[in-house]
Amino acid sequence: MATLAKPFAAEHLQRIPLYVPGKPIQEVQRELGLERIVKLASNENPWGPTEAVKRRVLAAVSGSDDEALGLYPVSDGYYLRRAIAARRGLPIDQVLLGNGSSEILEMAAKAALLDGGTALIPRHSFAIYSIATLGVGGTVVETPADTERVDVDALLAAVRPDTRIVYLGNPNNPTGVLVPARDLERLVRGLREDIVLVVDQAYAEYEEPGLYPDAARFLADRPGLLVLHTFSKIHALAGLRIGYALGSPHLLQLLERVRSPFNTNHLAQVAAEVAVQDLAFEAQCRDRNRAARQAFLQEAARHRCRATGEAGNFILLESALPSQDLYQALLAKGVIVRPMQAYGLPNHVRVTFGRPEEMAAFWLAAGPVLDCGC
Protein backbone atom coordinates (compact mmCIF):
# COMPACT_ATOMS: atom_id res chain seq x y z
CA MET A 1 0.00 0.00 0.00
CA ALA A 2 1.38 3.41 -0.97
CA THR A 3 2.24 5.81 1.81
CA LEU A 4 1.35 9.46 1.72
CA ALA A 5 4.23 11.83 1.04
CA LYS A 6 5.06 14.51 3.56
CA PRO A 7 3.63 17.96 2.79
CA PHE A 8 5.94 20.11 0.70
CA ALA A 9 8.55 21.99 2.79
CA ALA A 10 6.68 21.15 5.99
CA GLU A 11 9.75 21.25 8.22
CA HIS A 12 10.92 24.56 6.82
CA LEU A 13 7.47 26.13 7.16
CA GLN A 14 7.11 24.90 10.75
CA ARG A 15 10.08 27.12 11.67
CA ILE A 16 8.18 30.25 10.62
CA PRO A 17 6.04 31.57 13.49
CA LEU A 18 2.43 32.40 12.75
CA TYR A 19 1.45 36.05 12.94
CA VAL A 20 -1.43 36.26 15.41
CA PRO A 21 -3.43 39.49 14.93
CA GLY A 22 -5.58 41.19 17.51
CA LYS A 23 -8.85 39.33 17.97
CA PRO A 24 -11.62 40.81 15.79
CA ILE A 25 -14.69 42.33 17.45
CA GLN A 26 -17.06 40.06 15.51
CA GLU A 27 -15.23 36.94 16.68
CA VAL A 28 -15.52 37.92 20.35
CA GLN A 29 -19.20 38.75 19.91
CA ARG A 30 -19.78 35.37 18.30
CA GLU A 31 -17.79 33.35 20.83
CA LEU A 32 -18.85 35.06 24.05
CA GLY A 33 -22.30 36.34 23.11
CA LEU A 34 -21.41 39.89 24.12
CA GLU A 35 -22.89 42.91 22.37
CA ARG A 36 -20.57 45.68 23.55
CA ILE A 37 -16.91 45.03 22.69
CA VAL A 38 -14.00 47.43 23.15
CA LYS A 39 -11.04 46.59 20.91
CA LEU A 40 -7.72 48.00 22.10
CA ALA A 41 -5.51 45.34 20.54
CA SER A 42 -4.33 46.41 17.09
CA ASN A 43 -3.14 50.02 17.36
CA GLU A 44 -5.94 51.28 15.13
CA ASN A 45 -7.01 54.93 15.17
CA PRO A 46 -10.44 55.14 16.84
CA TRP A 47 -11.18 58.57 15.35
CA GLY A 48 -11.07 58.06 11.63
CA PRO A 49 -11.13 58.01 8.72
CA THR A 50 -12.23 61.53 7.90
CA GLU A 51 -15.42 62.42 6.05
CA ALA A 52 -13.33 63.69 3.13
CA VAL A 53 -11.70 60.28 2.78
CA LYS A 54 -15.07 58.53 2.95
CA ARG A 55 -16.52 60.80 0.26
CA ARG A 56 -13.59 60.10 -2.06
CA VAL A 57 -13.98 56.33 -1.59
CA LEU A 58 -17.73 56.51 -2.23
CA ALA A 59 -17.09 58.50 -5.41
CA ALA A 60 -14.64 55.85 -6.57
CA VAL A 61 -17.13 53.07 -5.80
CA SER A 62 -19.78 54.91 -7.82
CA GLY A 63 -17.28 54.77 -10.62
CA SER A 64 -16.53 57.04 -13.52
CA ASP A 65 -15.40 55.39 -16.75
CA ASP A 66 -11.72 55.81 -15.90
CA GLU A 67 -11.88 54.42 -12.35
CA ALA A 68 -14.56 51.75 -12.44
CA LEU A 69 -14.02 48.84 -10.04
CA GLY A 70 -13.93 46.47 -13.00
CA LEU A 71 -10.62 48.00 -14.09
CA TYR A 72 -7.22 47.26 -12.66
CA PRO A 73 -5.78 50.04 -10.46
CA VAL A 74 -2.85 52.21 -11.52
CA SER A 75 -0.14 49.61 -11.05
CA ASP A 76 2.58 51.89 -9.70
CA GLY A 77 0.14 54.14 -7.80
CA TYR A 78 1.47 57.20 -9.65
CA TYR A 79 -1.03 59.75 -8.29
CA LEU A 80 -0.68 58.66 -4.66
CA ARG A 81 3.09 58.51 -5.01
CA ARG A 82 3.03 62.02 -6.43
CA ALA A 83 1.04 63.27 -3.42
CA ILE A 84 3.39 61.52 -0.96
CA ALA A 85 6.44 62.90 -2.77
CA ALA A 86 5.02 66.43 -2.54
CA ARG A 87 4.30 65.96 1.17
CA ARG A 88 7.79 64.62 1.86
CA GLY A 89 9.67 67.01 -0.44
CA LEU A 90 11.15 64.20 -2.52
CA PRO A 91 11.12 63.18 -6.19
CA ILE A 92 8.41 60.68 -7.09
CA ASP A 93 11.00 58.00 -7.92
CA GLN A 94 11.87 57.86 -4.22
CA VAL A 95 8.39 56.59 -3.25
CA LEU A 96 7.18 52.98 -3.42
CA LEU A 97 3.72 51.67 -2.41
CA GLY A 98 2.83 48.48 -0.60
CA ASN A 99 -0.26 46.56 0.47
CA GLY A 100 0.30 47.91 3.96
CA SER A 101 3.89 48.57 5.05
CA SER A 102 4.04 44.86 5.96
CA GLU A 103 4.24 43.98 2.28
CA ILE A 104 7.22 46.30 1.87
CA LEU A 105 8.93 44.58 4.80
CA GLU A 106 8.51 41.34 2.86
CA MET A 107 9.78 42.95 -0.37
CA ALA A 108 12.89 44.11 1.47
CA ALA A 109 13.51 40.62 2.83
CA LYS A 110 13.13 39.09 -0.65
CA ALA A 111 15.49 41.61 -2.20
CA ALA A 112 18.17 41.42 0.51
CA LEU A 113 18.06 37.71 1.35
CA LEU A 114 17.43 36.12 -2.04
CA ASP A 115 20.84 34.40 -1.85
CA GLY A 116 20.64 33.78 1.92
CA GLY A 117 22.18 35.73 4.77
CA THR A 118 21.15 37.12 8.12
CA ALA A 119 18.84 39.87 9.34
CA LEU A 120 19.56 41.78 12.55
CA ILE A 121 16.44 42.47 14.59
CA PRO A 122 16.32 44.01 18.09
CA ARG A 123 14.56 41.89 20.71
CA HIS A 124 10.85 42.62 21.28
CA SER A 125 10.36 43.91 17.72
CA PHE A 126 7.35 43.67 15.38
CA ALA A 127 6.82 40.00 14.53
CA ILE A 128 6.69 40.53 10.76
CA TYR A 129 10.43 41.37 10.67
CA SER A 130 11.29 37.80 11.67
CA ILE A 131 8.46 36.23 9.68
CA ALA A 132 9.53 38.04 6.50
CA THR A 133 13.14 36.97 7.03
CA LEU A 134 12.37 33.31 7.68
CA GLY A 135 9.84 33.26 4.85
CA VAL A 136 12.60 33.76 2.27
CA GLY A 137 15.07 31.41 3.92
CA GLY A 138 17.05 34.03 5.81
CA THR A 139 18.41 33.71 9.34
CA VAL A 140 17.29 35.93 12.22
CA VAL A 141 19.91 37.30 14.60
CA GLU A 142 18.23 38.92 17.60
CA THR A 143 20.12 41.71 19.35
CA PRO A 144 19.70 42.98 22.94
CA ALA A 145 16.87 45.39 23.77
CA ASP A 146 14.40 45.84 26.60
CA THR A 147 11.13 47.68 27.22
CA GLU A 148 12.95 51.00 27.68
CA ARG A 149 15.80 51.01 25.17
CA VAL A 150 17.03 49.66 21.84
CA ASP A 151 20.79 49.03 22.06
CA VAL A 152 22.18 50.50 18.84
CA ASP A 153 25.75 49.61 19.84
CA ALA A 154 24.67 45.96 20.15
CA LEU A 155 23.14 46.13 16.66
CA LEU A 156 26.40 47.43 15.19
CA ALA A 157 28.45 44.86 17.11
CA ALA A 158 26.26 42.00 15.86
CA VAL A 159 27.00 42.64 12.18
CA ARG A 160 28.45 39.54 10.50
CA PRO A 161 29.96 39.02 7.07
CA ASP A 162 26.63 37.55 5.91
CA THR A 163 24.46 40.34 7.38
CA ARG A 164 22.27 41.64 4.59
CA ILE A 165 19.50 43.63 6.31
CA VAL A 166 18.70 45.37 9.60
CA TYR A 167 15.14 46.07 10.79
CA LEU A 168 14.48 48.88 13.24
CA GLY A 169 11.06 50.09 14.40
CA ASN A 170 11.10 53.73 15.45
CA PRO A 171 9.09 53.93 17.58
CA ASN A 172 9.25 50.23 18.18
CA ASN A 173 6.14 48.10 18.32
CA PRO A 174 5.25 46.73 20.90
CA THR A 175 7.54 48.49 23.39
CA GLY A 176 6.95 52.09 22.32
CA VAL A 177 10.70 52.79 22.54
CA LEU A 178 11.92 55.73 20.48
CA VAL A 179 15.52 55.65 19.24
CA PRO A 180 17.07 59.10 19.77
CA ALA A 181 18.40 61.04 16.79
CA ARG A 182 22.05 60.64 17.82
CA ASP A 183 21.72 56.85 18.09
CA LEU A 184 19.85 56.64 14.80
CA GLU A 185 22.57 58.64 13.03
CA ARG A 186 25.26 56.41 14.52
CA LEU A 187 23.46 53.36 13.13
CA VAL A 188 22.92 54.91 9.70
CA ARG A 189 26.57 55.88 9.38
CA GLY A 190 28.05 52.85 11.15
CA LEU A 191 26.54 50.01 9.11
CA ARG A 192 28.35 48.62 6.09
CA GLU A 193 27.14 50.23 2.89
CA ASP A 194 25.95 46.94 1.38
CA ILE A 195 23.50 46.31 4.27
CA VAL A 196 19.88 47.40 3.76
CA LEU A 197 18.68 49.38 6.77
CA VAL A 198 14.89 49.33 7.12
CA VAL A 199 13.54 51.96 9.52
CA ASP A 200 9.87 51.27 10.16
CA GLN A 201 8.17 54.58 11.03
CA ALA A 202 4.58 53.31 11.19
CA TYR A 203 3.82 55.48 14.22
CA ALA A 204 5.95 58.51 13.33
CA GLU A 205 2.96 60.77 12.70
CA TYR A 206 1.93 60.45 16.35
CA GLU A 207 5.12 62.28 17.36
CA GLU A 208 5.75 66.02 17.21
CA PRO A 209 7.08 66.71 13.68
CA GLY A 210 9.87 69.04 14.83
CA LEU A 211 11.11 66.65 17.51
CA TYR A 212 10.74 63.24 15.86
CA PRO A 213 14.07 61.70 14.63
CA ASP A 214 12.98 61.12 11.03
CA ALA A 215 15.33 58.70 9.25
CA ALA A 216 14.32 60.21 5.89
CA ARG A 217 16.84 63.01 6.44
CA PHE A 218 19.59 60.45 5.82
CA LEU A 219 18.25 59.24 2.46
CA ALA A 220 20.82 61.24 0.52
CA ASP A 221 23.63 59.84 2.67
CA ARG A 222 22.77 56.14 2.56
CA PRO A 223 21.53 54.55 -0.71
CA GLY A 224 20.61 51.36 1.19
CA LEU A 225 18.21 53.10 3.59
CA LEU A 226 14.51 52.26 3.38
CA VAL A 227 12.05 54.33 5.46
CA LEU A 228 8.56 52.92 5.90
CA HIS A 229 5.23 54.61 6.66
CA THR A 230 1.68 53.31 6.76
CA PHE A 231 -1.84 54.66 6.37
CA SER A 232 -3.14 52.05 8.84
CA LYS A 233 -2.35 54.01 11.99
CA ILE A 234 -2.91 57.75 12.34
CA HIS A 235 -4.69 57.93 8.94
CA ALA A 236 -7.16 55.19 10.06
CA LEU A 237 -7.12 53.22 6.79
CA ALA A 238 -6.14 49.82 8.24
CA GLY A 239 -9.01 48.09 6.41
CA LEU A 240 -7.77 49.28 3.01
CA ARG A 241 -4.16 48.06 3.44
CA ILE A 242 -1.87 50.75 2.06
CA GLY A 243 1.62 51.86 3.04
CA TYR A 244 4.72 53.34 1.45
CA ALA A 245 8.49 53.39 1.49
CA LEU A 246 10.97 56.17 0.89
CA GLY A 247 14.37 55.26 -0.49
CA SER A 248 16.96 55.91 -3.15
CA PRO A 249 15.82 55.45 -6.76
CA HIS A 250 18.34 52.60 -7.12
CA LEU A 251 17.03 50.68 -4.09
CA LEU A 252 13.38 51.17 -5.04
CA GLN A 253 14.06 50.00 -8.59
CA LEU A 254 15.42 46.77 -7.10
CA LEU A 255 12.33 46.37 -4.90
CA GLU A 256 10.15 46.83 -7.98
CA ARG A 257 11.51 43.49 -9.20
CA VAL A 258 9.88 41.71 -6.26
CA ARG A 259 6.71 43.83 -6.10
CA SER A 260 3.53 42.04 -7.16
CA PRO A 261 1.68 43.66 -10.09
CA PHE A 262 -1.27 45.83 -9.00
CA ASN A 263 -0.30 45.26 -5.35
CA THR A 264 -2.30 48.24 -4.04
CA ASN A 265 -5.99 48.56 -4.87
CA HIS A 266 -7.73 51.59 -6.31
CA LEU A 267 -9.86 52.43 -3.28
CA ALA A 268 -6.79 52.39 -1.05
CA GLN A 269 -4.87 54.63 -3.43
CA VAL A 270 -7.55 57.32 -3.70
CA ALA A 271 -8.32 57.26 0.05
CA ALA A 272 -4.64 57.62 0.93
CA GLU A 273 -4.19 60.45 -1.58
CA VAL A 274 -6.73 62.47 0.39
CA ALA A 275 -5.43 61.37 3.80
CA VAL A 276 -1.77 62.21 3.22
CA GLN A 277 -2.63 65.85 2.59
CA ASP A 278 -4.75 66.30 5.73
CA LEU A 279 -2.23 67.72 8.20
CA ALA A 280 -4.98 69.15 10.42
CA PHE A 281 -6.43 65.69 11.05
CA GLU A 282 -2.99 64.37 11.97
CA ALA A 283 -2.48 67.21 14.44
CA GLN A 284 -5.88 66.58 15.99
CA CYS A 285 -5.12 62.88 16.41
CA ARG A 286 -1.73 63.67 17.95
CA ASP A 287 -3.38 65.92 20.53
CA ARG A 288 -5.99 63.29 21.40
CA ASN A 289 -3.33 60.60 21.62
CA ARG A 290 -1.19 62.72 23.95
CA ALA A 291 -4.17 63.29 26.24
CA ALA A 292 -5.00 59.56 26.22
CA ARG A 293 -1.43 58.65 27.20
CA GLN A 294 -1.39 61.14 30.07
CA ALA A 295 -4.75 59.89 31.36
CA PHE A 296 -3.60 56.26 31.11
CA LEU A 297 -0.41 56.90 33.06
CA GLN A 298 -2.36 58.64 35.82
CA GLU A 299 -4.81 55.76 36.11
CA ALA A 300 -2.02 53.16 35.99
CA ALA A 301 -0.28 54.94 38.86
CA ARG A 302 -3.51 54.89 40.85
CA HIS A 303 -3.61 51.10 40.48
CA ARG A 304 0.15 50.90 41.23
CA CYS A 305 0.89 49.37 37.81
CA ARG A 306 3.98 49.87 35.70
CA ALA A 307 3.30 51.27 32.24
CA THR A 308 6.14 51.77 29.75
CA GLY A 309 6.52 53.20 26.26
CA GLU A 310 6.97 56.80 25.25
CA ALA A 311 5.75 56.85 21.65
CA GLY A 312 3.04 55.55 19.34
CA ASN A 313 -0.67 55.18 20.06
CA PHE A 314 -0.27 52.33 22.55
CA ILE A 315 1.37 51.46 25.85
CA LEU A 316 2.77 48.38 27.59
CA LEU A 317 1.17 47.45 30.88
CA GLU A 318 3.02 45.10 33.22
CA SER A 319 1.37 43.09 35.95
CA ALA A 320 2.16 40.19 38.27
CA LEU A 321 -0.29 38.10 36.25
CA PRO A 322 0.80 36.13 33.20
CA SER A 323 -0.20 38.16 30.15
CA GLN A 324 -2.51 35.45 28.83
CA ASP A 325 -4.40 35.34 32.15
CA LEU A 326 -4.91 39.10 32.14
CA TYR A 327 -5.93 39.00 28.49
CA GLN A 328 -8.54 36.30 29.15
CA ALA A 329 -9.90 38.12 32.21
CA LEU A 330 -10.43 41.28 30.18
CA LEU A 331 -11.78 39.39 27.18
CA ALA A 332 -14.51 37.88 29.35
CA LYS A 333 -15.59 41.46 30.10
CA GLY A 334 -15.62 42.47 26.44
CA VAL A 335 -12.27 44.27 26.35
CA ILE A 336 -9.67 43.09 23.81
CA VAL A 337 -5.99 43.84 24.46
CA ARG A 338 -2.86 42.18 23.10
CA PRO A 339 -0.96 39.67 25.26
CA MET A 340 2.79 39.95 24.73
CA GLN A 341 4.21 36.56 25.73
CA ALA A 342 5.05 35.80 22.07
CA TYR A 343 7.29 38.89 22.12
CA GLY A 344 9.28 37.66 25.12
CA LEU A 345 7.23 39.74 27.58
CA PRO A 346 5.32 37.16 29.65
CA ASN A 347 3.74 39.64 32.07
CA HIS A 348 2.84 42.45 29.68
CA VAL A 349 -0.18 43.37 27.61
CA ARG A 350 -0.20 46.08 24.95
CA VAL A 351 -3.09 48.49 25.15
CA THR A 352 -4.07 50.75 22.25
CA PHE A 353 -5.39 54.17 23.18
CA GLY A 354 -9.08 54.37 22.30
CA ARG A 355 -11.74 57.02 22.73
CA PRO A 356 -12.31 58.28 26.31
CA GLU A 357 -15.38 56.08 26.76
CA GLU A 358 -13.39 53.04 25.55
CA MET A 359 -10.58 53.75 28.00
CA ALA A 360 -13.15 54.13 30.78
CA ALA A 361 -14.47 50.67 29.86
CA PHE A 362 -10.93 49.30 29.94
CA TRP A 363 -10.26 50.56 33.45
CA LEU A 364 -13.67 49.44 34.68
CA ALA A 365 -12.74 45.91 33.56
CA ALA A 366 -9.02 46.00 34.34
CA GLY A 367 -8.96 47.95 37.61
CA PRO A 368 -10.25 45.21 39.93
CA VAL A 369 -8.06 42.58 38.23
CA LEU A 370 -4.92 44.70 38.39
CA ASP A 371 -5.52 45.72 42.00
CA CYS A 372 -5.18 42.03 42.84
CA GLY A 373 -2.21 41.34 40.61
CA CYS A 374 -0.12 44.38 39.80
C-alpha positions as CSV (number, residue, x, y, z in Angstrom):
1,M,0.0,0.0,0.0
2,A,1.4,3.4,-1.0
3,T,2.2,5.8,1.8
4,L,1.4,9.5,1.7
5,A,4.2,11.8,1.0
6,K,5.1,14.5,3.6
7,P,3.6,18.0,2.8
8,F,5.9,20.1,0.7
9,A,8.6,22.0,2.8
10,A,6.7,21.1,6.0
11,E,9.8,21.2,8.2
12,H,10.9,24.6,6.8
13,L,7.5,26.1,7.2
14,Q,7.1,24.9,10.7
15,R,10.1,27.1,11.7
16,I,8.2,30.2,10.6
17,P,6.0,31.6,13.5
18,L,2.4,32.4,12.7
19,Y,1.5,36.0,12.9
20,V,-1.4,36.3,15.4
21,P,-3.4,39.5,14.9
22,G,-5.6,41.2,17.5
23,K,-8.8,39.3,18.0
24,P,-11.6,40.8,15.8
25,I,-14.7,42.3,17.4
26,Q,-17.1,40.1,15.5
27,E,-15.2,36.9,16.7
28,V,-15.5,37.9,20.3
29,Q,-19.2,38.7,19.9
30,R,-19.8,35.4,18.3
31,E,-17.8,33.3,20.8
32,L,-18.8,35.1,24.0
33,G,-22.3,36.3,23.1
34,L,-21.4,39.9,24.1
35,E,-22.9,42.9,22.4
36,R,-20.6,45.7,23.6
37,I,-16.9,45.0,22.7
38,V,-14.0,47.4,23.1
39,K,-11.0,46.6,20.9
40,L,-7.7,48.0,22.1
41,A,-5.5,45.3,20.5
42,S,-4.3,46.4,17.1
43,N,-3.1,50.0,17.4
44,E,-5.9,51.3,15.1
45,N,-7.0,54.9,15.2
46,P,-10.4,55.1,16.8
47,W,-11.2,58.6,15.4
48,G,-11.1,58.1,11.6
49,P,-11.1,58.0,8.7
50,T,-12.2,61.5,7.9
51,E,-15.4,62.4,6.1
52,A,-13.3,63.7,3.1
53,V,-11.7,60.3,2.8
54,K,-15.1,58.5,3.0
55,R,-16.5,60.8,0.3
56,R,-13.6,60.1,-2.1
57,V,-14.0,56.3,-1.6
58,L,-17.7,56.5,-2.2
59,A,-17.1,58.5,-5.4
60,A,-14.6,55.8,-6.6
61,V,-17.1,53.1,-5.8
62,S,-19.8,54.9,-7.8
63,G,-17.3,54.8,-10.6
64,S,-16.5,57.0,-13.5
65,D,-15.4,55.4,-16.7
66,D,-11.7,55.8,-15.9
67,E,-11.9,54.4,-12.4
68,A,-14.6,51.7,-12.4
69,L,-14.0,48.8,-10.0
70,G,-13.9,46.5,-13.0
71,L,-10.6,48.0,-14.1
72,Y,-7.2,47.3,-12.7
73,P,-5.8,50.0,-10.5
74,V,-2.8,52.2,-11.5
75,S,-0.1,49.6,-11.0
76,D,2.6,51.9,-9.7
77,G,0.1,54.1,-7.8
78,Y,1.5,57.2,-9.7
79,Y,-1.0,59.7,-8.3
80,L,-0.7,58.7,-4.7
81,R,3.1,58.5,-5.0
82,R,3.0,62.0,-6.4
83,A,1.0,63.3,-3.4
84,I,3.4,61.5,-1.0
85,A,6.4,62.9,-2.8
86,A,5.0,66.4,-2.5
87,R,4.3,66.0,1.2
88,R,7.8,64.6,1.9
89,G,9.7,67.0,-0.4
90,L,11.1,64.2,-2.5
91,P,11.1,63.2,-6.2
92,I,8.4,60.7,-7.1
93,D,11.0,58.0,-7.9
94,Q,11.9,57.9,-4.2
95,V,8.4,56.6,-3.2
96,L,7.2,53.0,-3.4
97,L,3.7,51.7,-2.4
98,G,2.8,48.5,-0.6
99,N,-0.3,46.6,0.5
100,G,0.3,47.9,4.0
101,S,3.9,48.6,5.0
102,S,4.0,44.9,6.0
103,E,4.2,44.0,2.3
104,I,7.2,46.3,1.9
105,L,8.9,44.6,4.8
106,E,8.5,41.3,2.9
107,M,9.8,43.0,-0.4
108,A,12.9,44.1,1.5
109,A,13.5,40.6,2.8
110,K,13.1,39.1,-0.6
111,A,15.5,41.6,-2.2
112,A,18.2,41.4,0.5
113,L,18.1,37.7,1.4
114,L,17.4,36.1,-2.0
115,D,20.8,34.4,-1.8
116,G,20.6,33.8,1.9
117,G,22.2,35.7,4.8
118,T,21.2,37.1,8.1
119,A,18.8,39.9,9.3
120,L,19.6,41.8,12.5
121,I,16.4,42.5,14.6
122,P,16.3,44.0,18.1
123,R,14.6,41.9,20.7
124,H,10.8,42.6,21.3
125,S,10.4,43.9,17.7
126,F,7.4,43.7,15.4
127,A,6.8,40.0,14.5
128,I,6.7,40.5,10.8
129,Y,10.4,41.4,10.7
130,S,11.3,37.8,11.7
131,I,8.5,36.2,9.7
132,A,9.5,38.0,6.5
133,T,13.1,37.0,7.0
134,L,12.4,33.3,7.7
135,G,9.8,33.3,4.8
136,V,12.6,33.8,2.3
137,G,15.1,31.4,3.9
138,G,17.1,34.0,5.8
139,T,18.4,33.7,9.3
140,V,17.3,35.9,12.2
141,V,19.9,37.3,14.6
142,E,18.2,38.9,17.6
143,T,20.1,41.7,19.4
144,P,19.7,43.0,22.9
145,A,16.9,45.4,23.8
146,D,14.4,45.8,26.6
147,T,11.1,47.7,27.2
148,E,12.9,51.0,27.7
149,R,15.8,51.0,25.2
150,V,17.0,49.7,21.8
151,D,20.8,49.0,22.1
152,V,22.2,50.5,18.8
153,D,25.8,49.6,19.8
154,A,24.7,46.0,20.2
155,L,23.1,46.1,16.7
156,L,26.4,47.4,15.2
157,A,28.4,44.9,17.1
158,A,26.3,42.0,15.9
159,V,27.0,42.6,12.2
160,R,28.4,39.5,10.5
161,P,30.0,39.0,7.1
162,D,26.6,37.6,5.9
163,T,24.5,40.3,7.4
164,R,22.3,41.6,4.6
165,I,19.5,43.6,6.3
166,V,18.7,45.4,9.6
167,Y,15.1,46.1,10.8
168,L,14.5,48.9,13.2
169,G,11.1,50.1,14.4
170,N,11.1,53.7,15.5
171,P,9.1,53.9,17.6
172,N,9.2,50.2,18.2
173,N,6.1,48.1,18.3
174,P,5.2,46.7,20.9
175,T,7.5,48.5,23.4
176,G,7.0,52.1,22.3
177,V,10.7,52.8,22.5
178,L,11.9,55.7,20.5
179,V,15.5,55.7,19.2
180,P,17.1,59.1,19.8
181,A,18.4,61.0,16.8
182,R,22.0,60.6,17.8
183,D,21.7,56.8,18.1
184,L,19.9,56.6,14.8
185,E,22.6,58.6,13.0
186,R,25.3,56.4,14.5
187,L,23.5,53.4,13.1
188,V,22.9,54.9,9.7
189,R,26.6,55.9,9.4
190,G,28.0,52.9,11.2
191,L,26.5,50.0,9.1
192,R,28.3,48.6,6.1
193,E,27.1,50.2,2.9
194,D,26.0,46.9,1.4
195,I,23.5,46.3,4.3
196,V,19.9,47.4,3.8
197,L,18.7,49.4,6.8
198,V,14.9,49.3,7.1
199,V,13.5,52.0,9.5
200,D,9.9,51.3,10.2
201,Q,8.2,54.6,11.0
202,A,4.6,53.3,11.2
203,Y,3.8,55.5,14.2
204,A,6.0,58.5,13.3
205,E,3.0,60.8,12.7
206,Y,1.9,60.5,16.3
207,E,5.1,62.3,17.4
208,E,5.8,66.0,17.2
209,P,7.1,66.7,13.7
210,G,9.9,69.0,14.8
211,L,11.1,66.6,17.5
212,Y,10.7,63.2,15.9
213,P,14.1,61.7,14.6
214,D,13.0,61.1,11.0
215,A,15.3,58.7,9.3
216,A,14.3,60.2,5.9
217,R,16.8,63.0,6.4
218,F,19.6,60.5,5.8
219,L,18.3,59.2,2.5
220,A,20.8,61.2,0.5
221,D,23.6,59.8,2.7
222,R,22.8,56.1,2.6
223,P,21.5,54.6,-0.7
224,G,20.6,51.4,1.2
225,L,18.2,53.1,3.6
226,L,14.5,52.3,3.4
227,V,12.1,54.3,5.5
228,L,8.6,52.9,5.9
229,H,5.2,54.6,6.7
230,T,1.7,53.3,6.8
231,F,-1.8,54.7,6.4
232,S,-3.1,52.1,8.8
233,K,-2.4,54.0,12.0
234,I,-2.9,57.8,12.3
235,H,-4.7,57.9,8.9
236,A,-7.2,55.2,10.1
237,L,-7.1,53.2,6.8
238,A,-6.1,49.8,8.2
239,G,-9.0,48.1,6.4
240,L,-7.8,49.3,3.0
241,R,-4.2,48.1,3.4
242,I,-1.9,50.8,2.1
243,G,1.6,51.9,3.0
244,Y,4.7,53.3,1.4
245,A,8.5,53.4,1.5
246,L,11.0,56.2,0.9
247,G,14.4,55.3,-0.5
248,S,17.0,55.9,-3.1
249,P,15.8,55.5,-6.8
250,H,18.3,52.6,-7.1
251,L,17.0,50.7,-4.1
252,L,13.4,51.2,-5.0
253,Q,14.1,50.0,-8.6
254,L,15.4,46.8,-7.1
255,L,12.3,46.4,-4.9
256,E,10.2,46.8,-8.0
257,R,11.5,43.5,-9.2
258,V,9.9,41.7,-6.3
259,R,6.7,43.8,-6.1
260,S,3.5,42.0,-7.2
261,P,1.7,43.7,-10.1
262,F,-1.3,45.8,-9.0
263,N,-0.3,45.3,-5.4
264,T,-2.3,48.2,-4.0
265,N,-6.0,48.6,-4.9
266,H,-7.7,51.6,-6.3
267,L,-9.9,52.4,-3.3
268,A,-6.8,52.4,-1.0
269,Q,-4.9,54.6,-3.4
270,V,-7.6,57.3,-3.7
271,A,-8.3,57.3,0.1
272,A,-4.6,57.6,0.9
273,E,-4.2,60.4,-1.6
274,V,-6.7,62.5,0.4
275,A,-5.4,61.4,3.8
276,V,-1.8,62.2,3.2
277,Q,-2.6,65.8,2.6
278,D,-4.8,66.3,5.7
279,L,-2.2,67.7,8.2
280,A,-5.0,69.1,10.4
281,F,-6.4,65.7,11.1
282,E,-3.0,64.4,12.0
283,A,-2.5,67.2,14.4
284,Q,-5.9,66.6,16.0
285,C,-5.1,62.9,16.4
286,R,-1.7,63.7,17.9
287,D,-3.4,65.9,20.5
288,R,-6.0,63.3,21.4
289,N,-3.3,60.6,21.6
290,R,-1.2,62.7,23.9
291,A,-4.2,63.3,26.2
292,A,-5.0,59.6,26.2
293,R,-1.4,58.7,27.2
294,Q,-1.4,61.1,30.1
295,A,-4.7,59.9,31.4
296,F,-3.6,56.3,31.1
297,L,-0.4,56.9,33.1
298,Q,-2.4,58.6,35.8
299,E,-4.8,55.8,36.1
300,A,-2.0,53.2,36.0
301,A,-0.3,54.9,38.9
302,R,-3.5,54.9,40.9
303,H,-3.6,51.1,40.5
304,R,0.2,50.9,41.2
305,C,0.9,49.4,37.8
306,R,4.0,49.9,35.7
307,A,3.3,51.3,32.2
308,T,6.1,51.8,29.8
309,G,6.5,53.2,26.3
310,E,7.0,56.8,25.3
311,A,5.7,56.8,21.7
312,G,3.0,55.6,19.3
313,N,-0.7,55.2,20.1
314,F,-0.3,52.3,22.5
315,I,1.4,51.5,25.8
316,L,2.8,48.4,27.6
317,L,1.2,47.5,30.9
318,E,3.0,45.1,33.2
319,S,1.4,43.1,36.0
320,A,2.2,40.2,38.3
321,L,-0.3,38.1,36.3
322,P,0.8,36.1,33.2
323,S,-0.2,38.2,30.2
324,Q,-2.5,35.4,28.8
325,D,-4.4,35.3,32.2
326,L,-4.9,39.1,32.1
327,Y,-5.9,39.0,28.5
328,Q,-8.5,36.3,29.1
329,A,-9.9,38.1,32.2
330,L,-10.4,41.3,30.2
331,L,-11.8,39.4,27.2
332,A,-14.5,37.9,29.4
333,K,-15.6,41.5,30.1
334,G,-15.6,42.5,26.4
335,V,-12.3,44.3,26.3
336,I,-9.7,43.1,23.8
337,V,-6.0,43.8,24.5
338,R,-2.9,42.2,23.1
339,P,-1.0,39.7,25.3
340,M,2.8,39.9,24.7
341,Q,4.2,36.6,25.7
342,A,5.0,35.8,22.1
343,Y,7.3,38.9,22.1
344,G,9.3,37.7,25.1
345,L,7.2,39.7,27.6
346,P,5.3,37.2,29.7
347,N,3.7,39.6,32.1
348,H,2.8,42.4,29.7
349,V,-0.2,43.4,27.6
350,R,-0.2,46.1,25.0
351,V,-3.1,48.5,25.2
352,T,-4.1,50.8,22.2
353,F,-5.4,54.2,23.2
354,G,-9.1,54.4,22.3
355,R,-11.7,57.0,22.7
356,P,-12.3,58.3,26.3
357,E,-15.4,56.1,26.8
358,E,-13.4,53.0,25.5
359,M,-10.6,53.8,28.0
360,A,-13.1,54.1,30.8
361,A,-14.5,50.7,29.9
362,F,-10.9,49.3,29.9
363,W,-10.3,50.6,33.5
364,L,-13.7,49.4,34.7
365,A,-12.7,45.9,33.6
366,A,-9.0,46.0,34.3
367,G,-9.0,48.0,37.6
368,P,-10.2,45.2,39.9
369,V,-8.1,42.6,38.2
370,L,-4.9,44.7,38.4
371,D,-5.5,45.7,42.0
372,C,-5.2,42.0,42.8
373,G,-2.2,41.3,40.6
374,C,-0.1,44.4,39.8
